[in-house]
Amino acid sequence: MAQVFFHCSNDDEVLIDRRGAAVLDLTEARDYAARVMRSLISAKTSEDWREWVVHVADDLGEEIFAVPFASVLGRMQ
């Protein structure tokens, strides 16, 4: 089991995940990242999340992979 962190950013802002989550593998980390995105997207805010990215990092701060919110939302036309 590994502790990973789900930081979110766009060109102007960064949301740091200070708690992280324990995951068994990359598949579980990817699924958790999707839940993070859905949670932020569903919040009552005027934020356009299409330019945001979830950066999944290990406990040393090294990025494991990144997932753009657009992969859940689709691109603006």
N, C-alpha and C positions, 0 to 999 in steps of 0.2 A: 504494500500500500504506500502511496506517495502523497505528500501534501503539495497541492498546486494552487496557484493564484490566478484570478481572472480579472485582469486589469482591462479597462475600456478606455479608448481614446479616439479623438478626431484630430484635425489639424490645430484646434484651439484649446482643447481641454483633455485632461487625463483624470479618470476615476480609478483610484488605487484600491485594490482588494486587500485589506489587511488581515482578514481571517482565513481566506482560502478554504479548501475542501480536500478531504482525503479521498483519493480515487484509486481504483485497482489497476486501471490501464488507460491507454489513449482513447479508447472508445467511450469509457465512462467520463473522461475529461471532456471529450467533444460533446457528449450529451449534456453535461453540466453547463458548458459554455452556451449551448442553445437555450437552456433554461434561464441563464443570466440574461441573454438577449431578449427573450420573450418577456421576462419580468420588467426590464427597463422599457421596452416598447409599449407594454400595456399600462404603464404608469401614466397618470393624468398629467401630461406635460405638453408643451408646444414644440418640444425638441424633434427635429428631423433626424432620425437615427441612421439614415442610409449611408452617411459618411463615417460612421463609427466602426471600430474594430475591437473585438475581444482578443487580448493577448494572453495566452495561457503560459504561465511561467512556473518553473520549479522553485523549491525553497531556497535556492541560491540566487534567484532572480534571472536565471537564463530562460529566454523564451523557448518554449517547446513548439508551439504553433500559434497561428493567428487565424481568426475567422471574422470576415466582414459581416456586419449586420445586414448588408444588402443580400447576403445569401439566404436570409430569412425573409426580408422585406421585398426583394426585387429592386431593380434599378428604376430611377425616375426616368420618365420618357421626355 
